[in-house]
Each structure stands twice: as structure tokens, then as C-alpha cells.
């Protein structure tokens, strides 16, 4: 499925990918964005790489594209977050 097709589906499955410093609070900062919206992620995975970078993946459904863009932008402003982006699954 292309991004254009996924954007037309308001309740599709989306994956938020976050790269962060190896900070124990980074996972909580990512998940609190969904808690504030009363959205329960379908899946959350986190892995600390050998270089000290934390990789977080959050799968959600039923969240509007503009809301996901706002979440990624706000996460990008957090001090320990290196990058945040989303894509359809």
C-alpha cells in the first residue's frame, strides 16, 4: 500500500518510529503522547542498540494522520529524542 492510499484511510494501522538517547524516561515520554489522547497502542517495542541509541516502535490504529504528525513533531522537540517519524503498516 502506498502512502497516498494509506492517507485516505482514516483508521489504518500506523507505525511511529522513534530514535532516542539511551534515557530511561524516553519510552515514557513517547507513550505519554498516546495516553494524553486516550489511545492504546496495538504494539510497543523498544531496543537499546550497542551504540547507546534507543529504538522505539509504536503501532497504533484509528488515529488521524494530522494527529500522528503532531505527535512526531512534539516528540522531535524533546531533549533526548533524536528523530521521530511515522508510516503506514
N, CA, C and O atoms as a printed pandas DataFrame, in Angstrom:
     atom_number atom_name residue_name chain_id  residue_number  x_coord  y_coord  z_coord
0              1         N          UNK        A               1    0.841   -1.170    0.000
1              2        CA          UNK        A               1    0.000    0.000    0.000
2              3         C          UNK        A               1    0.891    1.239    0.000
3              4         O          UNK        A               1    1.857    1.326    0.757
4              5         N          UNK        A               2    0.552    2.178   -0.850
5              6        CA          UNK        A               2    1.334    3.410   -0.925
6              7         C          UNK        A               2    0.922    4.367    0.191
7              8         O          UNK        A               2   -0.131    4.199    0.806
8              9         N          UNK        A               3    1.749    5.357    0.442
9             10        CA          UNK        A               3    1.450    6.361    1.468
10            11         C          UNK        A               3    0.177    7.106    1.088
11            12         O          UNK        A               3   -0.647    7.392    1.957
12            13         N          UNK        A               4   -0.001    7.425   -0.189
13            14        CA          UNK        A               4   -1.192    8.143   -0.635
14            15         C          UNK        A               4   -2.458    7.352   -0.327
15            16         O          UNK        A               4   -3.453    7.922    0.120
16            17         N          UNK        A               5   -2.425    6.049   -0.563
17            18        CA          UNK        A               5   -3.584    5.207   -0.275
18            19         C          UNK        A               5   -3.838    5.155    1.225
19            20         O          UNK        A               5   -4.989    5.205    1.660
20            21         N          UNK        A               6   -2.786    5.056    2.011
21            22        CA          UNK        A               6   -2.935    4.983    3.464
22            23         C          UNK        A               6   -3.469    6.288    4.031
23            24         O          UNK        A               6   -4.242    6.273    4.988
24            25         N          UNK        A               7   -3.068    7.421    3.453
25            26        CA          UNK        A               7   -3.551    8.706    3.942
26            27         C          UNK        A               7   -5.048    8.842    3.744
27            28         O          UNK        A               7   -5.698    9.594    4.471
28            29         N          UNK        A               8   -5.608    8.136    2.783
29            30        CA          UNK        A               8   -7.033    8.197    2.527
30            31         C          UNK        A               8   -7.817    7.304    3.482
31            32         O          UNK        A               8   -9.045    7.375    3.513
32            33         N          UNK        A               9   -7.149    6.479    4.247
33            34        CA          UNK        A               9   -7.803    5.589    5.199
34            35         C          UNK        A               9   -7.623    6.155    6.600
35            36         O          UNK        A               9   -6.538    6.040    7.168
36            37         N          UNK        A              10   -8.661    6.764    7.171
37            38        CA          UNK        A              10   -8.510    7.426    8.458
38            39         C          UNK        A              10   -8.216    6.481    9.621
39            40         O          UNK        A              10   -7.661    6.910   10.633
40            41         N          UNK        A              11   -8.574    5.215    9.498
41            42        CA          UNK        A              11   -8.356    4.315   10.626
42            43         C          UNK        A              11   -7.371    3.205   10.292
43            44         O          UNK        A              11   -7.492    2.095   10.810
44            45         N          UNK        A              12   -6.412    3.485    9.447
45            46        CA          UNK        A              12   -5.413    2.494    9.088
46            47         C          UNK        A              12   -4.453    2.210   10.237
47            48         O          UNK        A              12   -4.528    2.837   11.294
48            49         N          UNK        A              13   -3.576    1.285   10.023
49            50        CA          UNK        A              13   -2.559    0.942   11.007
50            51         C          UNK        A              13   -1.305    1.743   10.697
51            52         O          UNK        A              13   -0.816    1.733    9.567
52            53         N          UNK        A              14   -0.791    2.430   11.696
53            54        CA          UNK        A              14    0.364    3.317   11.543
54            55         C          UNK        A              14    1.470    2.892   12.490
55            56         O          UNK        A              14    1.209    2.350   13.564
56            57         N          UNK        A              15    2.701    3.140   12.086
57            58        CA          UNK        A              15    3.861    2.824   12.915
58            59         C          UNK        A              15    4.661    4.099   13.147
59            60         O          UNK        A              15    5.092    4.761   12.203
60            61         N          UNK        A              16    4.850    4.428   14.409
61            62        CA          UNK        A              16    5.695    5.549   14.807
62            63         C          UNK        A              16    7.063    4.988   15.153
63            64         O          UNK        A              16    7.179    4.095   15.992
64            65         N          UNK        A              17    8.091    5.506   14.511
65            66        CA          UNK        A              17    9.467    5.090   14.774
66            67         C          UNK        A              17   10.196    6.241   15.447
67            68         O          UNK        A              17   10.225    7.362   14.938
68            69         N          UNK        A              18   10.780    5.947   16.594
69            70        CA          UNK        A              18   11.475    6.968   17.371
70            71         C          UNK        A              18   12.885    6.490   17.664
71            72         O          UNK        A              18   13.094    5.343   18.059
72            73         N          UNK        A              19   13.842    7.370   17.467
73            74        CA          UNK        A              19   15.228    7.120   17.845
74            75         C          UNK        A              19   15.542    8.095   18.968
75            76         O          UNK        A              19   15.300    9.295   18.844
76            77         N          UNK        A              20   16.083    7.573   20.063
77            78        CA          UNK        A              20   16.330    8.418   21.233
78            79         C          UNK        A              20   17.663    8.056   21.876
79            80         O          UNK        A              20   18.241    6.998   21.626
80            81         N          UNK        A              21   18.119    8.969   22.706
81            82        CA          UNK        A              21   19.281    8.653   23.536
82            83         C          UNK        A              21   18.856    7.568   24.518
83            84         O          UNK        A              21   17.673    7.432   24.829
84            85         N          UNK        A              22   19.815    6.806   24.999
85            86        CA          UNK        A              22   19.520    5.724   25.937
86            87         C          UNK        A              22   19.158    6.310   27.298
87            88         O          UNK        A              22   19.937    6.238   28.248
88            89         N          UNK        A              23   17.980    6.881   27.374
89            90        CA          UNK        A              23   17.457    7.533   28.571
90            91         C          UNK        A              23   16.240    6.743   29.035
91            92         O          UNK        A              23   15.319    6.536   28.244
92            93         N          UNK        A              24   16.201    6.293   30.287
93            94        CA          UNK        A              24   15.061    5.506   30.764
94            95         C          UNK        A              24   13.721    6.233   30.632
95            96         O          UNK        A              24   12.684    5.577   30.538
96            97         N          UNK        A              25   13.714    7.546   30.624
97            98        CA          UNK        A              25   12.475    8.294   30.511
98            99         C          UNK        A              25   11.968    8.455   29.084
99           100         O          UNK        A              25   10.853    8.934   28.880
100          101         N          UNK        A              26   12.760    8.066   28.097
101          102        CA          UNK        A              26   12.375    8.262   26.695
102          103         C          UNK        A              26   11.132    7.451   26.338
103          104         O          UNK        A              26   10.252    7.952   25.638
104          105         N          UNK        A              27   11.048    6.224   26.801
105          106        CA          UNK        A              27    9.889    5.386   26.489
106          107         C          UNK        A              27    8.628    6.010   27.091
107          108         O          UNK        A              27    7.586    6.060   26.438
108          109         N          UNK        A              28    8.722    6.477   28.316
109          110        CA          UNK        A              28    7.564    7.108   28.967
110          111         C          UNK        A              28    7.138    8.369   28.229
111          112         O          UNK        A              28    5.942    8.623   28.080
112          113         N          UNK        A              29    8.101    9.164   27.766
113          114        CA          UNK        A              29    7.765   10.388   27.032
114          115         C          UNK        A              29    7.029   10.072   25.730
115          116         O          UNK        A              29    6.110   10.792   25.342
116          117         N          UNK        A              30    7.430    9.007   25.067
117          118        CA          UNK        A              30    6.757    8.616   23.827
118          119         C          UNK        A              30    5.334    8.136   24.131
119          120         O          UNK        A              30    4.384    8.561   23.473
120          121         N          UNK        A              31    5.187    7.270   25.108
121          122        CA          UNK        A              31    3.878    6.697   25.405
122          123         C          UNK        A              31    2.906    7.699   26.014
123          124         O          UNK        A              31    1.694    7.556   25.848
124          125         N          UNK        A              32    3.410    8.709   26.714
125          126        CA          UNK        A              32    2.505    9.683   27.319
126          127         C          UNK        A              32    1.755   10.486   26.262
127          128         O          UNK        A              32    0.659   10.980   26.528
128          129         N          UNK        A              33    2.327   10.626   25.069
129          130        CA          UNK        A              33    1.624   11.327   23.983
130          131         C          UNK        A              33    0.337   10.592   23.621
131          132         O          UNK        A              33   -0.677   11.221   23.318
132          133         N          UNK        A              34    0.378    9.266   23.652
133          134        CA          UNK        A              34   -0.813    8.474   23.347
134          135         C          UNK        A              34   -1.756    8.420   24.542
135          136         O          UNK        A              34   -2.976    8.415   24.374
136          137         N          UNK        A              35   -1.200    8.381   25.738
137          138        CA          UNK        A              35   -2.023    8.383   26.946
138          139         C          UNK        A              35   -2.854    9.663   27.014
139          140         O          UNK        A              35   -4.028    9.620   27.381
140          141         N          UNK        A              36   -2.258   10.794   26.665
141          142        CA          UNK        A              36   -2.975   12.065   26.687
142          143         C          UNK        A              36   -4.166   12.062   25.733
143          144         O          UNK        A              36   -5.142   12.776   25.961
144          145         N          UNK        A              37   -4.094   11.263   24.663
145          146        CA          UNK        A              37   -5.178   11.163   23.683
146          147         C          UNK        A              37   -6.122    9.996   23.973
147          148         O          UNK        A              37   -7.073    9.756   23.230
148          149         N          UNK        A              38   -5.849    9.277   25.058
149          150        CA          UNK        A              38   -6.627    8.093   25.434
150          151         C          UNK        A              38   -6.580    7.041   24.327
151          152         O          UNK        A              38   -7.590    6.408   24.020
152          153         N          UNK        A              39   -5.398    6.861   23.728
153          154        CA          UNK        A              39   -5.182    5.879   22.665
154          155         C          UNK        A              39   -4.281    4.772   23.211
155          156         O          UNK        A              39   -3.196    5.030   23.733
156          157         N          UNK        A              40   -4.751    3.549   23.079
157          158        CA          UNK        A              40   -3.969    2.388   23.496
158          159         C          UNK        A              40   -3.238    1.834   22.279
159          160         O          UNK        A              40   -3.887    1.362   21.346
160          161         N          UNK        A              41   -1.904    1.877   22.259
161          162        CA          UNK        A              41   -1.161    1.328   21.117
162          163         C          UNK        A              41   -1.416   -0.169   20.968
163          164         O          UNK        A              41   -1.639   -0.877   21.949
164          165         N          UNK        A              42   -1.379   -0.627   19.741
165          166        CA          UNK        A              42   -1.548   -2.056   19.475
166          167         C          UNK        A              42   -0.289   -2.824   19.831
167          168         O          UNK        A              42   -0.355   -3.980   20.248
168          169         N          UNK        A              43    0.867   -2.173   19.665
169          170        CA          UNK        A              43    2.132   -2.825   19.994
170          171         C          UNK        A              43    3.173   -1.759   20.280
171          172         O          UNK        A              43    3.197   -0.708   19.640
172          173         N          UNK        A              44    4.037   -2.043   21.253
173          174        CA          UNK        A              44    5.160   -1.160   21.593
174          175         C          UNK        A              44    6.391   -2.034   21.725
175          176         O          UNK        A              44    6.389   -3.038   22.436
176          177         N          UNK        A              45    7.445   -1.633   21.025
177          178        CA          UNK        A              45    8.712   -2.354   21.130
178          179         C          UNK        A              45    9.823   -1.336   21.327
179          180         O          UNK        A              45    9.804   -0.256   20.737
180          181         N          UNK        A              46   10.778   -1.688   22.152
181          182        CA          UNK        A              46   11.933   -0.822   22.367
182          183         C          UNK        A              46   13.175   -1.693   22.457
183          184         O          UNK        A              46   13.157   -2.782   23.031
184          185         N          UNK        A              47   14.255   -1.181   21.872
185          186        CA          UNK        A              47   15.511   -1.919   21.882
186          187         C          UNK        A              47   16.655   -0.921   21.998
187          188         O          UNK        A              47   16.695    0.088   21.294
188          189         N          UNK        A              48   17.569   -1.219   22.885
189          190        CA          UNK        A              48   18.747   -0.367   23.042
190          191         C          UNK        A              48   19.871   -0.951   22.185
191          192         O          UNK        A              48   20.293   -2.091   22.377
192          193         N          UNK        A              49   20.340   -0.147   21.242
193          194        CA          UNK        A              49   21.405   -0.595   20.350
194          195         C          UNK        A              49   22.752   -0.587   21.046
195          196         O          UNK        A              49   22.891   -0.032   22.136
196          197         N          UNK        A              50   23.735   -1.194   20.425
197          198        CA          UNK        A              50   25.071   -1.296   21.014
198          199         C          UNK        A              50   25.766    0.062   21.085
199          200         O          UNK        A              50   26.712    0.232   21.853
200          201         N          UNK        A              51   25.305    1.026   20.295
201          202        CA          UNK        A              51   25.917    2.361   20.303
202          203         C          UNK        A              51   25.278    3.293   21.326
203          204         O          UNK        A              51   25.609    4.477   21.385
204          205         N          UNK        A              52   24.361    2.759   22.132
205          206        CA          UNK        A              52   23.709    3.585   23.138
206          207         C          UNK        A              52   22.519    4.358   22.622
207          208         O          UNK        A              52   22.096    5.334   23.243
208          209         N          UNK        A              53   21.971    3.939   21.495
209          210        CA          UNK        A              53   20.783    4.573   20.933
210          211         C          UNK        A              53   19.591    3.670   21.213
211          212         O          UNK        A              53   19.673    2.451   21.064
212          213         N          UNK        A              54   18.481    4.280   21.622
213          214        CA          UNK        A              54   17.259    3.556   21.921
214          215         C          UNK        A              54   16.316    3.671   20.726
215          216         O          UNK        A              54   16.047    4.771   20.246
216          217         N          UNK        A              55   15.818    2.533   20.251
217          218        CA          UNK        A              55   14.891    2.494   19.131
218          219         C          UNK        A              55   13.522    2.095   19.669
219          220         O          UNK        A              55   13.381    1.045   20.297
220          221         N          UNK        A              56   12.520    2.925   19.426
221          222        CA          UNK        A              56   11.166    2.684   19.919
222          223         C          UNK        A              56   10.228    2.609   18.726
223          224         O          UNK        A              56   10.286    3.448   17.826
224          225         N          UNK        A              57    9.372    1.611   18.723
225          226        CA          UNK        A              57    8.391    1.434   17.660
226          227         C          UNK        A              57    7.018    1.313   18.315
227          228         O          UNK        A              57    6.822    0.491   19.211
228          229         N          UNK        A              58    6.067    2.135   17.864
229          230        CA          UNK        A              58    4.713    2.123   18.410
230          231         C          UNK        A              58    3.741    1.953   17.242
231          232         O          UNK        A              58    3.733    2.761   16.313
232          233         N          UNK        A              59    2.925    0.901   17.290
233          234        CA          UNK        A              59    1.901    0.671   16.280
234          235         C          UNK        A              59    0.554    1.101   16.842
235          236         O          UNK        A              59    0.173    0.693   17.939
236          237         N          UNK        A              60   -0.172    1.935   16.080
237          238        CA          UNK        A              60   -1.485    2.410   16.514
238          239         C          UNK        A              60   -2.464    2.314   15.353
239          240         O          UNK        A              60   -2.070    2.311   14.186
240          241         N          UNK        A              61   -3.741    2.234   15.689
241          242        CA          UNK        A              61   -4.806    2.230   14.687
242          243         C          UNK        A              61   -5.861    3.237   15.110
243          244         O          UNK        A              61   -6.037    3.518   16.295
244          245         N          UNK        A              62   -6.562    3.777   14.115
245          246        CA          UNK        A              62   -7.653    4.681   14.404
246          247         C          UNK        A              62   -7.235    6.079   14.803
247          248         O          UNK        A              62   -8.026    6.820   15.386
248          249         N          UNK        A              63   -6.008    6.449   14.499
249          250        CA          UNK        A              63   -5.512    7.793   14.817
250          251         C          UNK        A              63   -5.363    8.559   13.505
251          252         O          UNK        A              63   -4.809    8.043   12.534
252          253         N          UNK        A              64   -5.859    9.781   13.487
253          254        CA          UNK        A              64   -5.798   10.595   12.272
254          255         C          UNK        A              64   -4.354   10.945   11.930
255          256         O          UNK        A              64   -3.496   11.056   12.806
256          257         N          UNK        A              65   -4.110   11.114   10.640
257          258        CA          UNK        A              65   -2.772   11.411   10.143
258          259         C          UNK        A              65   -2.238   12.717   10.722
259          260         O          UNK        A              65   -1.072   12.793   11.108
260          261         N          UNK        A              66   -3.081   13.740   10.786
261          262        CA          UNK        A              66   -2.611   15.014   11.322
262          263         C          UNK        A              66   -2.242   14.909   12.791
263          264         O          UNK        A              66   -1.342   15.604   13.261
264          265         N          UNK        A              67   -2.934   14.043   13.517
265          266        CA          UNK        A              67   -2.603   13.816   14.931
266          267         C          UNK        A              67   -1.247   13.128   15.056
267          268         O          UNK        A              67   -0.447   13.490   15.919
268          269         N          UNK        A              68   -0.984   12.144   14.209
269          270        CA          UNK        A              68    0.315   11.463   14.227
270          271         C          UNK        A              68    1.441   12.415   13.861
271          272         O          UNK        A              68    2.525   12.351   14.440
272          273         N          UNK        A              69    1.190   13.287   12.916
273          274        CA          UNK        A              69    2.205   14.275   12.538
274          275         C          UNK        A              69    2.514   15.203   13.705
275          276         O          UNK        A              69    3.670   15.556   13.939
276          277         N          UNK        A              70    1.478   15.594   14.433
277          278        CA          UNK        A              70    1.663   16.458   15.599
278          279         C          UNK        A              70    2.441   15.735   16.694
279          280         O          UNK        A              70    3.324   16.321   17.321
280          281         N          UNK        A              71    2.116   14.466   16.924
281          282        CA          UNK        A              71    2.841   13.681   17.930
282          283         C          UNK        A              71    4.321   13.589   17.560
283          284         O          UNK        A              71    5.185   13.812   18.408
284          285         N          UNK        A              72    4.617   13.265   16.309
285          286        CA          UNK        A              72    6.014   13.146   15.869
286          287         C          UNK        A              72    6.742   14.479   16.007
287          288         O          UNK        A              72    7.900   14.509   16.422
288          289         N          UNK        A              73    6.074   15.582   15.663
289          290        CA          UNK        A              73    6.705   16.907   15.771
290          291         C          UNK        A              73    6.989   17.257   17.226
291          292         O          UNK        A              73    8.061   17.771   17.545
292          293         N          UNK        A              74    6.036   16.982   18.104
293          294        CA          UNK        A              74    6.240   17.287   19.528
294          295         C          UNK        A              74    7.342   16.412   20.129
295          296         O          UNK        A              74    8.129   16.878   20.953
296          297         N          UNK        A              75    7.395   15.152   19.716
297          298        CA          UNK        A              75    8.464   14.280   20.206
298          299         C          UNK        A              75    9.822   14.779   19.735
299          300         O          UNK        A              75   10.807   14.689   20.468
300          301         N          UNK        A              76    9.879   15.302   18.522
301          302        CA          UNK        A              76   11.131   15.831   17.995
302          303         C          UNK        A              76   11.664   17.007   18.789
303          304         O          UNK        A              76   12.845   17.335   18.683
304          305         N          UNK        A              77   10.816   17.650   19.584
305          306        CA          UNK        A              77   11.233   18.777   20.406
306          307         C          UNK        A              77   11.765   18.346   21.773
307          308         O          UNK        A              77   12.349   19.161   22.488
308          309         N          UNK        A              78   11.574   17.089   22.143
309          310        CA          UNK        A              78   12.059   16.591   23.438
310          311         C          UNK        A              78   13.577   16.462   23.397
311          312         O          UNK        A              78   14.138   16.059   22.379
312          313         N          UNK        A              79   14.241   16.799   24.491
313          314        CA          UNK        A              79   15.708   16.801   24.509
314          315         C          UNK        A              79   16.365   15.458   24.177
315          316         O          UNK        A              79   17.373   15.437   23.470
316          317         N          UNK        A              80   15.830   14.350   24.659
317          318        CA          UNK        A              80   16.510   13.068   24.453
318          319         C          UNK        A              80   16.062   12.356   23.176
319          320         O          UNK        A              80   16.617   11.312   22.834
320          321         N          UNK        A              81   15.074   12.898   22.467
321          322        CA          UNK        A              81   14.589   12.277   21.231
322          323         C          UNK        A              81   15.424   12.781   20.058
323          324         O          UNK        A              81   15.529   13.988   19.839
324          325         N          UNK        A              82   16.011   11.866   19.314
325          326        CA          UNK        A              82   16.856   12.220   18.180
326          327         C          UNK        A              82   16.056   12.366   16.892
327          328         O          UNK        A              82   16.356   13.235   16.073
328          329         N          UNK        A              83   15.039   11.522   16.705
329          330        CA          UNK        A              83   14.199   11.571   15.497
330          331         C          UNK        A              83   12.889   10.852   15.772
331          332         O          UNK        A              83   12.828    9.920   16.574
332          333         N          UNK        A              84   11.841   11.304   15.091
333          334        CA          UNK        A              84   10.534   10.649   15.197
334          335         C          UNK        A              84    9.830   10.772   13.851
335          336         O          UNK        A              84    9.737   11.865   13.293
336          337         N          UNK        A              85    9.338    9.660   13.334
337          338        CA          UNK        A              85    8.610    9.658   12.067
338          339         C          UNK        A              85    7.588    8.538   12.095
339          340         O          UNK        A              85    7.678    7.625   12.916
340          341         N          UNK        A              86    6.623    8.609   11.201
341          342        CA          UNK        A              86    5.600    7.584   11.130
342          343         C          UNK        A              86    5.390    7.167    9.687
343          344         O          UNK        A              86    5.741    7.891    8.755
344          345         N          UNK        A              87    4.810    5.983    9.519
345          346        CA          UNK        A              87    4.473    5.491    8.188
346          347         C          UNK        A              87    3.368    4.461    8.318
347          348         O          UNK        A              87    3.191    3.881    9.390
348          349         N          UNK        A              88    2.619    4.219    7.248
349          350        CA          UNK        A              88    1.580    3.190    7.282
350          351         C          UNK        A              88    2.206    1.805    7.320
351          352         O          UNK        A              88    3.296    1.579    6.793
352          353         N          UNK        A              89    1.498    0.892    7.950
353          354        CA          UNK        A              89    1.965   -0.500    8.047
354          355         C          UNK        A              89    1.163   -1.345    7.080
355          356         O          UNK        A              89    1.381   -2.553    6.988
